[in-house]
């Protein structure tokens, strides 16, 4: 939802929250993310989306990867 697909669109966060809620309401139960896809943007977004709904999904993540050239 971010980084690899270009700059965020206007209303990015609210649109992505609606999209993920729609996916969960449509019985999507497996969400996969990583800090490498942001950095950090998608995991923070999923944290907001899953408040009160986390028992309905399985969340996978990856960590410890580095992309050369990113300043932390």
Secondary structure, DSSP 4 states (H G I P E B T S, - for coil): --STT-SPPTTHHHHHHHHHHHHHHTT--EEEEEGGGTTSHHHHHHHHHTTTTGGG-EEEEE-S---TT---
